[in-house]
């Protein structure tokens, strides 16, 4: 039958005319020896078929480049196609034609003769080169193509016997390529490229490349089907086993445990007092849990989530102690002094008593370490009758610590704000955010930005934790922040807080606090009674002056603890008390004094002045030394000074040069003398403008060779016009001056308002002089 078809094809090819009607087809490429039916419906195509039937049954089949074109023109058709013979034709009831065609030969269009009433083209047959004997390469290509074809058929579950019999009988490379290409699922462009290739071996290579691609697709398709079937089998098996397990549990009487657990969760959700929207989300998750297998990982995540939702205090509020006098008594009992802080807390309680719906304030206690900021938070919670939770923020770098992790992550959990509320069990605890000035930031986010919502009374009534993903009302929580400095707190965050400064303590305050709180506590902690430990008058003051140097009380508490431990050892060795501590035997217990009062010199040489500086741990006194030497006006600055302090030194030098005659200074000093400014403690960084008056005084003293009185300290920024500008940390600086025995302190006149913060006890021990201009300082510095 195949030989008969070949004979028919060869005979037909010899009789092919040079001009043929054209039949455009949309989405198929017809190859030689290919027999297939075509449906013809377009008017020009029907006319072309009629013309072919009446003239010898030959027709040129050209494929459209764009199958969307309804009436293709010459440019819309590929120029290479197949001459086919119409073997049969059948008219359909709807007017279309069904024709059975067989490909005979490749042909290229030389030119289109006409396009009405049908397309007609003059053609050139593309005859293949005649191969005398098959080559080894051709045989290899043909075998590879047959093997790949058989593999594709096997992967698709088709019996390859009949088809392979046909392929094995084809011994011509070109004909085998056409046969394979006509049965492959390839695009029109790829099929057209194979059709246009005249060389049989090259055409077989192209068909082989398409076969290889088809093998990969068939393998992947087979793999996907196997995986899907395997997953379906496993799911059916799991379902069957679960149903068996349920039946077994029902027989044993344990089948209702899961249902009881879900019912208990539903009742707990109802009792939790959640807002409407939150309760809706909880029931939604409970419904999802009901449809899952109890041992699945997703069910565990949802159950943990519901546990968190149920245990949060959605409606539990502790009653505030609104007895103002009792709250004042508790605050006084726990802390000495701190008048402003106590007044603010009592004001809050008073307003709370008159308006129960008020929002919680955001307080920020700022002060040196050891002044009692954290313990003050506990005292506030105690005076309010609320639960207290302390949260350390020092070194926190992950935003998720505040907002929580999303439930999509393994091991996710709520943020520390929600955890604190769960631990407290109430919606209105006192939460202390300790060390807020030491927050960090890195690739995991910025916790300080996450705190913006938490610490804003206008927004935190709907705080959304990433884990919960529902709003929680934080407006009833009283947040208290603590910090040593304000410089490192972002301005938007600082703007949401009410800053209350807690300065360092005076010596008198430290002695009083030690007598009332520290000594009784340390004696009790070390196994002593109050009668067994007797401190002579002046001992605590001596400990403060000679063994501590701080604004707070931590080192003082350590030294008192050291005294108590020494006495506890004596008691443990069966010595009888009471144990008396005097100024004479104090050094035997604590050792050699660590801080001697050597800063205050009886006399100062010319070029030295004493200034005041502020540090995060309190105030300190600062010696500024200036010396001159023959030279050309060079200014040298040493002592690890910051840029601002260096600029203050430049301003002081410019002022001295501008007013040289007024102070009796040689006007040519800037051309004949080099000036060296040094601030001792050279390894300690120093910066800030407050040493300006000290620098200009020391410079004038060095240039006039007149010494400055040794009991004088000063602070203030200077301008080129000689104005003394205000600075900060006045109370801490005066504390340092009194501690070193200074008698006169010069401060800017604009800092007069800060004198209210200085206790009368300090003001009695040092004279404070307000100055507005540098001209007022020099007469006081000389002691006139």
C-alpha positions as CSV (number, residue, x, y, z in Angstrom):
1,X,0.0,0.0,0.0
2,X,2.9,2.3,0.9
3,X,4.6,1.5,-2.5
4,X,1.3,2.3,-4.3
5,X,1.2,5.7,-2.5
6,X,4.8,6.4,-3.5
7,X,4.0,5.6,-7.1
8,X,1.0,7.8,-7.1
9,X,3.1,10.6,-5.5
10,X,5.9,10.3,-8.1
11,X,3.5,10.2,-11.0
12,X,1.6,13.2,-9.6
13,X,4.8,15.2,-9.1
14,X,5.7,14.8,-12.8
15,X,2.4,16.3,-13.8
16,X,2.4,19.3,-11.4
17,X,1.8,22.5,-13.4
18,X,3.8,25.6,-12.8
19,X,0.8,27.8,-11.8
20,X,-1.5,26.5,-9.1
21,X,-4.4,27.7,-7.0
22,X,-3.4,28.6,-3.4
23,X,-5.1,27.2,-0.3
24,X,-4.1,29.2,2.8
25,X,-4.3,27.3,6.1
26,X,-4.2,28.7,9.6
27,X,-2.4,26.5,12.2
28,X,-0.8,23.5,10.4
29,X,2.1,22.8,8.1
30,X,1.6,20.1,5.5
31,X,4.6,17.8,4.7
32,X,5.3,15.4,1.8
33,X,3.5,12.0,2.0
34,X,1.2,13.5,4.6
35,X,-2.5,12.6,4.2
36,X,-4.9,14.7,6.2
37,X,-8.4,16.1,6.0
38,X,-8.9,19.9,5.8
39,X,-12.1,22.0,6.4
40,X,-12.4,24.8,3.9
41,X,-14.9,27.6,4.6
42,X,-13.5,30.9,3.2
43,X,-14.9,31.9,-0.2
44,X,-11.5,32.3,-1.9
45,X,-10.4,28.9,-0.5
46,X,-13.6,27.2,-1.7
47,X,-13.0,28.7,-5.2
48,X,-9.3,27.5,-5.1
49,X,-10.5,23.9,-4.3
50,X,-13.1,24.0,-7.1
51,X,-10.4,25.3,-9.6
52,X,-8.0,22.5,-8.5
53,X,-10.7,19.8,-8.9
54,X,-11.5,21.0,-12.4
55,X,-7.8,21.3,-13.6
56,X,-6.0,18.1,-12.3
57,X,-6.6,18.1,-8.5
58,X,-3.2,19.9,-7.7
59,X,-3.3,22.7,-5.1
60,X,-0.5,24.7,-3.3
61,X,-1.0,24.7,0.5
62,X,0.6,27.8,2.2
63,X,0.5,28.4,5.9
64,X,-0.5,31.8,7.3
65,X,2.1,33.7,9.3
66,X,-0.6,35.1,11.6
67,X,-3.5,32.7,12.1
68,X,-5.7,35.6,13.3
69,X,-5.9,37.2,9.8
70,X,-9.3,36.4,8.3
71,X,-8.6,37.3,4.7
72,X,-4.9,36.8,4.2
73,X,-3.0,38.6,1.5
74,X,0.2,37.6,-0.3
75,X,2.5,39.1,2.5
76,X,0.5,37.2,5.2
77,X,1.6,33.8,3.8
78,X,4.9,31.9,4.1
79,X,6.6,31.7,0.6
80,X,7.4,27.9,0.9
81,X,4.6,25.4,1.0
82,X,3.5,22.0,-0.1
83,X,1.9,20.9,-3.4
84,X,-0.9,18.5,-2.5
85,X,-3.3,16.4,-4.4
86,X,-7.0,16.5,-3.5
87,X,-8.0,12.9,-3.1
88,X,-11.6,13.4,-2.0
89,X,-14.0,16.3,-1.5
90,X,-17.2,16.4,0.5
91,X,-19.7,19.3,0.8
92,X,-20.9,19.9,4.3
93,X,-24.5,21.0,5.1
94,X,-23.3,24.4,6.3
95,X,-21.6,25.2,3.0
96,X,-18.1,24.3,4.0
97,X,-16.0,21.7,2.1
98,X,-14.1,18.8,3.7
99,X,-11.2,17.7,1.5
100,X,-8.7,14.9,1.9
101,X,-5.3,15.9,0.6
102,X,-1.9,14.2,0.3
103,X,1.4,16.2,0.2
104,X,3.4,15.6,-2.9
105,X,6.3,18.0,-3.1
106,X,7.9,21.1,-1.6
107,X,7.5,24.3,-3.6
108,X,8.5,27.9,-3.4
109,X,6.4,30.8,-4.7
110,X,8.0,32.7,-7.5
111,X,5.2,35.2,-7.8
112,X,1.5,35.5,-7.2
113,X,-0.4,35.5,-10.4
114,X,-3.8,36.7,-9.2
115,X,-5.8,37.0,-6.0
116,X,-9.4,36.9,-7.3
117,X,-11.6,34.9,-7.3
118,X,-8.9,32.9,-5.5
119,X,-5.1,33.2,-4.9
120,X,-3.0,31.7,-7.7
121,X,0.7,31.5,-7.7
122,X,3.6,30.5,-10.1
123,X,5.7,27.9,-8.2
124,X,9.2,26.4,-8.3
125,X,9.5,22.8,-7.0
126,X,12.2,22.2,-4.3
127,X,13.7,18.8,-5.2
128,X,15.9,17.1,-2.7
129,X,19.5,16.0,-3.7
130,X,19.7,12.4,-4.9
131,X,21.7,10.3,-2.4
132,X,23.5,7.4,-4.1
133,X,24.2,5.3,-1.0
134,X,23.3,6.0,2.7
135,X,26.1,7.3,4.9
136,X,27.1,6.3,8.4
137,X,25.9,9.7,9.7
138,X,22.5,9.3,8.0
139,X,22.1,5.8,9.5
140,X,23.0,7.1,13.0
141,X,20.6,10.0,12.7
142,X,17.8,7.7,11.6
143,X,18.3,5.2,14.4
144,X,18.4,7.9,17.0
145,X,15.2,9.4,15.7
146,X,13.4,6.0,15.7
147,X,14.6,5.3,19.3
148,X,13.5,8.7,20.6
149,X,10.1,8.2,18.8
150,X,9.7,4.9,20.5
151,X,10.6,6.4,23.9
152,X,8.0,9.1,23.5
153,X,5.3,6.6,22.6
154,X,6.2,4.5,25.7
155,X,6.2,7.5,28.0
156,X,2.7,8.4,26.7
157,X,1.4,4.9,27.2
158,X,0.9,4.2,23.5
159,X,1.7,0.8,22.0
160,X,4.7,1.6,19.7
161,X,4.6,-1.7,17.6
162,X,2.5,-0.5,14.7
163,X,3.9,2.9,14.5
164,X,7.5,1.7,14.8
165,X,6.8,-0.8,11.9
166,X,6.1,2.2,9.7
167,X,9.1,4.2,10.8
168,X,11.4,1.2,10.4
169,X,10.3,0.8,6.7
170,X,11.3,4.3,5.9
171,X,15.0,4.3,4.7
172,X,15.3,7.9,3.4
173,X,16.4,10.6,5.9
174,X,14.4,13.3,4.4
175,X,11.2,11.3,4.2
176,X,11.7,10.1,7.8
177,X,12.2,13.7,8.9
178,X,9.0,14.7,7.2
179,X,7.1,11.8,8.8
180,X,8.3,12.6,12.3
181,X,7.8,16.4,11.9
182,X,4.2,15.9,10.7
183,X,3.4,14.0,13.9
184,X,5.2,16.2,16.5
185,X,3.5,18.8,18.7
186,X,5.6,21.8,17.6
187,X,4.8,25.3,16.8
188,X,4.0,26.5,13.3
189,X,7.2,28.5,13.0
190,X,9.3,25.4,14.0
191,X,7.4,23.2,11.6
192,X,7.8,25.8,8.8
193,X,11.6,25.9,9.4
194,X,11.8,22.1,8.9
195,X,9.6,22.3,5.7
196,X,11.9,25.0,4.2
197,X,15.0,22.9,4.8
198,X,15.9,21.0,1.5
199,X,19.0,19.1,2.8
200,X,17.6,15.7,4.1
201,X,20.3,15.2,6.8
202,X,19.9,18.8,8.1
203,X,16.1,18.3,8.2
204,X,16.5,15.1,10.1
205,X,18.8,16.9,12.6
206,X,16.1,19.6,13.1
207,X,13.4,17.0,13.6
208,X,15.7,15.1,16.1
209,X,16.2,18.3,18.2
210,X,12.4,18.6,18.4
211,X,12.2,14.9,19.3
212,X,14.7,15.4,22.2
213,X,12.7,18.4,23.5
214,X,9.5,16.3,23.3
215,X,11.2,13.5,25.3
216,X,12.0,15.9,28.1
217,X,8.5,17.3,28.1
218,X,7.0,13.7,28.2
219,X,9.4,12.7,31.0
220,X,8.4,15.7,33.1
221,X,4.7,15.2,32.4
222,X,5.1,11.6,33.4
223,X,6.9,12.6,36.6
224,X,4.2,15.1,37.5
225,X,1.4,12.6,37.0
226,X,3.3,10.1,39.1
227,X,3.8,12.6,42.0
228,X,0.1,13.7,41.8
229,X,-1.0,10.1,41.9
230,X,1.3,9.3,44.8
231,X,0.1,12.3,46.7
232,X,-3.5,11.4,46.0
233,X,-2.8,7.8,47.2
234,X,-1.2,9.1,50.4
235,X,-4.0,11.5,51.1
236,X,-6.6,8.7,50.6
237,X,-4.5,6.4,52.8
238,X,-4.2,9.0,55.6
239,X,-7.9,9.8,55.4
240,X,-8.7,6.1,55.6
241,X,-6.4,5.6,58.6
242,X,-7.9,8.7,60.4
243,X,-11.4,7.3,59.9
244,X,-10.3,4.0,61.3
245,X,-8.6,5.8,64.3
246,X,-11.8,7.7,65.0
247,X,-13.8,4.5,64.9
248,X,-11.3,2.8,67.3
249,X,-11.5,5.9,69.7
250,X,-15.3,5.8,69.6
251,X,-15.2,2.1,70.6
252,X,-12.9,2.9,73.4
253,X,-14.9,5.9,74.6
254,X,-12.2,8.4,73.7
255,X,-13.6,9.7,70.5
256,X,-15.2,12.8,71.9
257,X,-11.9,14.3,73.4
258,X,-11.2,16.4,70.3
259,X,-14.7,17.7,70.1
260,X,-14.6,18.5,73.8
261,X,-11.3,20.4,73.3
262,X,-12.9,22.5,70.5
263,X,-15.9,23.2,72.6
264,X,-13.7,24.3,75.5
265,X,-11.8,26.6,73.2
266,X,-15.1,28.1,72.0
267,X,-16.3,28.7,75.5
268,X,-13.0,30.2,76.5
269,X,-13.2,32.6,73.5
270,X,-16.7,33.6,74.6
271,X,-15.5,34.3,78.2
272,X,-12.3,36.2,77.2
273,X,-14.3,39.4,76.5
274,X,-12.8,40.1,73.1
275,X,-14.1,42.9,71.0
276,X,-16.5,42.0,68.3
277,X,-14.0,42.0,65.4
278,X,-11.4,40.1,67.4
279,X,-13.9,37.5,68.5
280,X,-14.9,37.0,64.8
281,X,-11.3,36.3,63.9
282,X,-10.9,33.9,66.8
283,X,-14.0,31.9,65.7
284,X,-12.7,31.9,62.2
285,X,-9.5,30.3,63.3
286,X,-11.4,27.8,65.5
287,X,-13.5,26.8,62.5
288,X,-10.3,26.2,60.5
289,X,-8.9,24.1,63.4
290,X,-12.1,22.0,63.4
291,X,-11.5,21.0,59.8
292,X,-7.9,20.0,60.3
293,X,-6.3,16.8,61.5
294,X,-5.3,17.4,65.2
295,X,-1.7,16.2,64.7
296,X,-0.9,18.4,61.7
297,X,1.6,21.3,62.1
298,X,-0.9,23.9,61.0
299,X,-3.3,22.8,63.6
300,X,-0.6,23.2,66.3
301,X,0.1,26.8,65.1
302,X,-3.6,27.7,65.2
303,X,-4.1,26.1,68.6
304,X,-1.2,28.1,70.0
305,X,-2.6,31.3,68.4
306,X,-6.0,30.7,70.0
307,X,-4.3,30.1,73.4
308,X,-2.6,33.5,73.2
309,X,-5.9,35.1,72.2
310,X,-7.7,33.6,75.1
311,X,-5.1,34.4,77.7
312,X,-4.7,38.1,76.9
313,X,-6.5,40.5,79.3
314,X,-9.0,41.9,76.8
315,X,-11.3,43.2,79.5
316,X,-9.5,42.6,82.8
317,X,-8.6,46.0,84.5
318,X,-7.2,46.4,87.9
319,X,-8.8,49.1,90.1
320,X,-6.6,52.1,90.7
321,X,-5.9,53.2,94.2
322,X,-7.4,56.7,94.0
323,X,-6.6,57.8,97.6
324,X,-4.3,60.7,96.8
325,X,-2.9,61.0,100.4
326,X,-2.2,57.3,100.6
327,X,-0.4,57.3,97.3
328,X,1.7,60.3,98.5
329,X,2.6,58.4,101.6
330,X,3.8,55.4,99.6
331,X,5.9,57.6,97.3
332,X,7.5,59.3,100.2
333,X,8.1,56.0,102.0
334,X,9.9,54.5,99.0
335,X,11.9,57.5,97.8
336,X,13.5,60.6,99.4
337,X,13.0,64.0,97.6
338,X,12.2,63.7,93.9
339,X,9.5,66.3,94.5
340,X,8.7,67.0,90.8
341,X,8.2,63.3,89.9
342,X,6.0,62.7,92.9
343,X,3.9,65.8,92.1
344,X,3.4,64.5,88.5
345,X,2.2,61.1,89.7
346,X,-0.2,62.6,92.2
347,X,-1.5,65.0,89.4
348,X,-2.1,61.9,87.2
349,X,-4.0,60.2,90.0
350,X,-6.1,63.3,90.7
351,X,-7.1,63.6,87.1
352,X,-7.8,59.9,86.9
353,X,-10.1,60.2,89.9
354,X,-12.1,62.9,88.2
355,X,-12.0,61.4,84.7
356,X,-11.7,57.6,84.7
357,X,-11.6,57.4,80.9
358,X,-8.4,59.4,80.6
359,X,-5.5,57.9,78.5
360,X,-2.3,56.8,80.2
361,X,0.6,59.2,80.2
362,X,4.0,58.4,78.6
363,X,6.6,59.6,81.1
364,X,10.4,59.5,80.5
365,X,12.7,59.7,83.4
366,X,16.1,61.1,82.4
367,X,19.1,61.2,84.7
368,X,22.5,59.7,85.5
369,X,22.8,56.0,86.4
370,X,21.9,55.0,90.0
371,X,19.5,57.9,90.8
372,X,16.5,55.5,91.2
373,X,14.7,55.7,87.9
374,X,13.8,52.0,87.7
375,X,12.9,51.7,91.4
376,X,10.7,54.8,91.0
377,X,8.7,52.9,88.4
378,X,8.0,50.1,90.9
379,X,7.0,52.7,93.5
380,X,4.6,54.3,91.1
381,X,2.9,50.9,90.3
382,X,2.7,50.3,94.1
383,X,1.1,53.7,94.8
384,X,-1.4,53.1,91.9
385,X,-2.2,49.5,93.0
386,X,-1.3,48.2,89.5
387,X,0.8,45.3,88.2
388,X,4.4,46.3,87.2
389,X,6.5,44.9,84.4
390,X,10.0,46.0,83.5
391,X,11.2,45.6,79.9
392,X,14.9,46.2,79.1
393,X,15.4,47.8,75.7
394,X,19.2,48.1,75.9
395,X,20.8,46.7,72.8
396,X,17.5,45.6,71.2
397,X,17.9,45.6,67.4
398,X,15.0,43.6,66.1
399,X,11.7,45.3,65.3
400,X,9.9,42.0,65.9
401,X,10.8,42.2,69.6
402,X,8.2,45.0,69.7
403,X,5.6,44.0,67.1
404,X,6.0,40.2,67.1
405,X,6.7,37.7,64.3
406,X,4.2,36.8,61.7
407,X,2.6,33.3,62.1
408,X,4.1,32.2,58.8
409,X,7.5,31.8,60.5
410,X,8.5,28.7,62.5
411,X,8.7,29.5,66.2
412,X,6.9,32.8,65.8
413,X,5.5,34.5,68.9
414,X,4.0,37.9,69.9
415,X,6.2,40.9,70.7
416,X,7.3,41.7,74.2
417,X,4.5,44.3,74.7
418,X,1.8,41.6,74.3
419,X,3.9,39.1,76.4
420,X,4.1,41.7,79.2
421,X,0.3,42.2,79.1
422,X,-0.2,38.4,79.3
423,X,2.2,38.1,82.3
424,X,0.5,41.0,84.1
425,X,-3.0,39.7,83.5
426,X,-4.5,43.2,83.3
427,X,-5.1,45.7,80.6
428,X,-3.7,48.6,82.6
429,X,-0.3,47.7,84.1
430,X,2.7,50.0,84.6
431,X,5.2,48.9,81.9
432,X,8.7,50.4,82.3
433,X,10.7,50.6,79.1
434,X,14.2,50.7,80.6
435,X,17.2,52.2,78.8
436,X,15.2,53.5,75.8
437,X,18.3,55.6,74.8
438,X,20.2,52.4,74.0
439,X,18.0,51.0,71.3
440,X,19.8,49.8,68.2
441,X,18.9,49.3,64.6
442,X,20.1,46.9,61.8
443,X,18.8,44.9,58.9
444,X,16.0,43.4,61.1
445,X,14.3,46.8,61.4
446,X,14.3,49.8,63.8
447,X,12.7,49.1,67.2
448,X,12.4,52.8,67.9
449,X,10.2,53.3,64.9
450,X,8.0,50.4,66.1
451,X,7.7,52.2,69.5
452,X,6.2,55.2,67.8
453,X,2.8,53.6,67.7
454,X,3.1,52.0,71.2
455,X,4.0,55.4,72.9
456,X,1.4,57.5,71.1
457,X,-1.8,57.9,73.2
458,X,-3.7,58.8,70.0
459,X,-2.7,55.6,68.2
460,X,-2.1,52.9,70.7
461,X,-5.8,52.2,71.3
462,X,-5.5,49.9,68.2
463,X,-2.0,48.6,68.4
464,X,-1.6,45.6,66.1
465,X,0.9,42.9,66.9
466,X,2.1,41.0,63.8
467,X,1.5,37.6,65.5
468,X,-2.1,38.4,66.7
469,X,-2.9,40.4,63.6
470,X,-5.8,42.0,65.5
471,X,-5.9,45.4,67.3
472,X,-5.3,45.6,71.0
473,X,-6.0,48.7,73.2
474,X,-2.9,50.0,75.0
475,X,-4.4,53.3,75.9
476,X,-5.0,52.2,79.5
477,X,-1.3,51.1,80.0
478,X,0.9,53.5,81.8
479,X,4.3,53.5,80.0
480,X,7.3,54.8,81.8
481,X,10.6,55.2,79.9
482,X,14.1,55.7,81.4
483,X,17.2,57.1,79.8
484,X,20.6,58.4,80.7
485,X,20.7,60.9,77.9
486,X,18.2,62.3,75.4
487,X,20.7,62.8,72.4
488,X,20.4,59.2,71.2
489,X,16.5,59.1,71.3
490,X,15.0,59.8,67.9
491,X,13.1,63.1,67.9
492,X,9.7,61.7,66.8
493,X,9.9,59.2,69.7
494,X,11.0,61.8,72.2
495,X,8.1,64.1,71.1
496,X,5.6,61.5,72.3
497,X,7.0,61.4,75.8
498,X,6.8,63.8,78.8
499,X,10.4,64.2,79.9
500,X,11.1,64.4,83.7
501,X,14.7,65.0,84.6
502,X,16.1,63.4,87.7
503,X,19.4,65.1,88.5
504,X,22.2,63.7,90.7
505,X,21.9,63.8,94.5
506,X,23.8,66.3,96.8
507,X,25.9,64.9,99.6
508,X,23.3,65.8,102.2
509,X,20.7,63.9,100.1
510,X,22.9,60.9,99.7
511,X,23.5,60.8,103.5
512,X,19.8,61.0,104.2
513,X,19.0,58.2,101.6
514,X,21.8,56.0,103.0
515,X,20.5,56.4,106.6
516,X,16.8,55.7,105.7
517,X,17.1,53.1,103.0
518,X,20.6,51.8,102.1
519,X,22.0,51.0,105.6
520,X,18.9,49.1,106.9
521,X,18.6,47.2,103.6
522,X,22.2,46.1,103.5
523,X,22.3,45.2,107.2
524,X,19.3,43.0,106.7
525,X,20.7,41.4,103.5
526,X,23.9,40.6,105.3
527,X,22.4,39.1,108.4
528,X,22.8,42.0,110.8
529,X,20.3,43.8,112.9
530,X,20.0,47.6,113.0
531,X,21.3,47.6,116.6
532,X,24.4,45.6,115.7
533,X,25.7,48.1,113.1
534,X,26.4,51.5,114.4
535,X,27.8,54.2,112.2
536,X,29.3,57.3,113.8
537,X,28.2,60.8,112.6
538,X,30.2,61.8,109.5
539,X,31.1,58.2,108.4
540,X,28.6,58.1,105.6
541,X,29.7,61.6,104.4
542,X,33.3,60.4,104.4
543,X,32.4,57.3,102.4
544,X,30.6,59.5,99.9
545,X,33.5,61.9,99.5
546,X,36.5,59.6,99.6
547,X,35.2,56.2,98.3
548,X,32.6,57.2,95.6
549,X,32.4,59.6,92.7
550,X,29.0,59.5,91.1
551,X,25.7,61.3,90.7
552,X,23.7,58.2,91.8
553,X,23.9,55.8,94.7
554,X,25.1,52.5,93.3
555,X,28.7,52.8,94.4
556,X,27.6,54.1,97.8
557,X,25.4,51.0,98.2
558,X,28.3,48.8,97.3
559,X,30.6,50.4,99.9
560,X,27.9,50.2,102.6
561,X,27.4,46.5,101.6
562,X,31.2,46.0,101.9
563,X,31.1,47.4,105.5
564,X,28.2,45.2,106.4
565,X,30.0,42.1,105.0
566,X,33.0,42.8,107.2
567,X,30.8,43.1,110.2
568,X,28.9,40.0,109.3
569,X,32.2,38.0,109.2
570,X,32.9,39.2,112.7
571,X,29.5,38.1,113.9
572,X,30.0,34.8,112.2
573,X,33.3,34.4,114.2
574,X,31.2,34.8,117.4
575,X,32.3,38.4,118.1
576,X,29.8,40.3,120.1
577,X,28.2,43.5,118.8
578,X,27.4,46.2,118.5
579,X,30.0,46.9,115.7
580,X,31.0,50.6,115.6
581,X,32.2,52.3,112.5
582,X,34.0,55.6,113.0
583,X,35.9,57.9,110.7
584,X,39.1,56.7,112.4
585,X,38.7,53.0,111.6
586,X,36.9,53.4,108.2
587,X,40.1,53.0,106.2
588,X,40.8,49.6,107.9
589,X,37.5,48.3,106.5
590,X,37.3,50.0,103.0
591,X,41.0,50.5,102.5
592,X,42.9,53.5,101.2
593,X,40.5,56.4,100.1
594,X,40.1,56.2,96.3
595,X,39.1,59.9,95.7
596,X,41.1,62.5,97.4
597,X,40.2,66.2,97.2
598,X,43.3,67.2,95.2
599,X,41.5,69.1,92.5
600,X,41.2,72.2,94.6
601,X,44.7,73.7,94.7
602,X,45.5,76.4,97.2
603,X,47.0,78.6,94.5
604,X,46.7,78.6,90.7
605,X,49.6,79.7,88.5
606,X,48.8,82.2,85.7
607,X,47.1,80.6,82.7
608,X,45.0,78.1,84.7
609,X,41.2,78.4,85.3
610,X,38.7,75.9,86.7
611,X,35.5,75.2,84.7
612,X,32.5,73.0,85.1
613,X,31.4,70.2,82.8
614,X,28.5,67.9,82.5
615,X,28.8,64.1,81.8
616,X,26.1,61.4,81.7
617,X,27.2,60.3,85.3
618,X,27.0,63.8,86.8
619,X,29.0,67.1,86.9
620,X,32.8,67.4,87.1
621,X,35.3,70.2,87.4
622,X,37.7,70.8,84.6
623,X,41.1,72.5,84.7
624,X,42.0,74.5,81.6
625,X,45.7,75.3,81.2
626,X,47.1,77.9,78.8
627,X,50.8,78.7,78.3
628,X,52.6,81.0,75.9
629,X,56.0,80.8,74.4
630,X,58.0,82.8,71.8
631,X,56.8,82.0,68.3
632,X,54.6,83.4,65.5
633,X,51.0,83.1,66.8
634,X,50.5,79.4,66.4
635,X,47.6,78.0,68.5
636,X,47.9,74.3,69.7
637,X,45.0,72.5,71.3
638,X,45.5,69.2,73.2
639,X,43.5,67.0,75.6
640,X,41.3,65.1,73.1
641,X,39.0,68.0,72.4
642,X,35.9,67.8,70.2
643,X,35.2,70.1,67.3
644,X,32.9,72.4,69.3
645,X,35.4,72.8,72.1
646,X,38.1,73.6,69.6
647,X,35.9,76.3,68.1
648,X,35.3,77.7,71.5
649,X,39.1,78.0,71.9
650,X,39.3,79.8,68.5
651,X,36.5,82.2,69.7
652,X,38.4,82.9,73.0
653,X,41.6,83.7,71.1
654,X,39.8,86.0,68.7
655,X,38.1,87.8,71.7
656,X,41.5,88.3,73.4
657,X,43.0,89.7,70.3
658,X,40.1,92.1,69.7
659,X,40.2,93.4,73.4
660,X,43.9,93.2,74.1
661,X,44.3,96.8,75.1
662,X,41.3,96.6,77.4
663,X,43.0,93.9,79.5
664,X,46.5,95.2,79.3
665,X,47.8,92.6,76.8
666,X,50.5,93.4,74.3
667,X,48.6,93.8,71.0
668,X,51.5,92.1,69.1
669,X,51.2,88.8,71.1
670,X,49.5,87.1,68.2
671,X,52.7,87.7,66.1
672,X,55.3,87.1,68.7
673,X,53.9,84.3,70.9
674,X,52.7,80.7,70.3
675,X,49.8,79.6,72.5
676,X,49.2,76.1,73.8
677,X,45.8,75.2,75.3
678,X,45.6,71.9,77.2
679,X,42.8,70.3,79.2
680,X,44.1,67.5,81.5
681,X,42.7,64.0,81.6
682,X,44.0,63.9,78.1
683,X,42.7,60.4,77.4
684,X,39.1,61.4,78.1
685,X,37.1,62.9,75.2
686,X,35.7,66.4,75.9
687,X,33.4,68.5,73.8
688,X,30.7,71.1,74.1
689,X,30.6,74.9,74.2
690,X,30.2,75.3,78.0
691,X,34.0,75.7,78.5
692,X,34.1,79.0,76.5
693,X,34.3,81.3,79.6
694,X,36.9,79.1,81.2
695,X,39.1,79.2,78.0
696,X,38.9,82.9,77.6
697,X,39.7,83.5,81.4
698,X,42.7,81.1,81.3
699,X,43.9,82.8,78.1
700,X,43.7,86.3,79.5
701,X,45.4,85.1,82.7
702,X,48.3,83.6,80.7
703,X,48.8,86.7,78.6
704,X,48.6,89.1,81.5
705,X,50.5,86.8,83.9
706,X,47.8,87.4,86.5
707,X,46.6,84.2,88.4
708,X,42.9,83.3,88.8
709,X,41.6,82.8,92.3
710,X,41.6,79.0,93.1
711,X,38.1,78.7,94.7
712,X,36.4,80.1,91.5
713,X,34.6,77.8,89.0
714,X,32.7,78.9,85.9
715,X,30.6,77.7,83.0
716,X,29.1,79.3,79.9
717,X,29.4,79.6,76.2
718,X,30.9,82.8,74.7
719,X,30.3,84.7,71.6
720,X,32.7,86.9,69.6
721,X,30.9,89.9,71.0
722,X,31.7,88.9,74.5
723,X,28.2,87.6,75.5
724,X,27.9,84.7,77.9
725,X,25.3,82.3,76.6
726,X,23.3,79.7,78.5
727,X,24.3,76.1,79.0
728,X,22.8,72.9,80.4
729,X,23.3,70.7,83.5
730,X,23.6,73.6,86.0
731,X,22.5,71.6,89.0
732,X,25.0,68.7,88.3
733,X,27.8,71.3,87.8
734,X,27.0,73.1,91.1
735,X,26.9,69.7,92.8
736,X,30.5,69.0,91.5
737,X,31.7,72.5,92.6
738,X,30.3,72.1,96.1
739,X,31.8,68.6,96.4
740,X,35.3,70.0,95.6
741,X,35.0,72.9,98.1
742,X,34.6,75.7,95.6
743,X,33.3,79.0,97.0
744,X,32.2,81.0,93.9
745,X,30.5,79.8,90.8
746,X,29.9,82.0,87.7
747,X,27.0,81.0,85.5
748,X,25.3,82.7,82.5
749,X,22.5,85.1,83.5
750,X,20.1,83.3,81.2
751,X,20.5,80.2,83.4
752,X,18.8,82.0,86.3
753,X,15.7,79.9,85.9
754,X,17.8,76.7,86.7
755,X,18.6,78.1,90.2
756,X,15.2,76.9,91.3
757,X,16.3,73.3,90.9
758,X,19.3,73.8,93.2
759,X,18.5,73.0,96.9
760,X,19.0,75.7,99.5
761,X,21.5,73.6,101.3
762,X,23.8,73.8,98.2
763,X,23.3,77.5,97.7
764,X,24.4,78.1,101.3
765,X,27.7,76.4,100.7
766,X,28.6,78.2,97.5
767,X,28.0,81.7,96.1
768,X,26.5,81.7,92.6
769,X,27.1,84.8,90.5
770,X,25.1,85.5,87.3
771,X,27.2,87.1,84.4
772,X,26.1,88.4,81.1
773,X,29.4,89.4,79.5
774,X,33.0,88.3,79.5
775,X,34.0,91.8,80.9
776,X,32.2,90.9,84.1
777,X,34.2,87.7,84.6
778,X,37.8,89.0,84.7
779,X,37.5,91.3,87.7
780,X,35.8,88.4,89.7
781,X,38.5,86.0,88.5
782,X,41.3,88.2,89.7
783,X,39.6,88.5,93.1
784,X,38.9,92.2,92.9
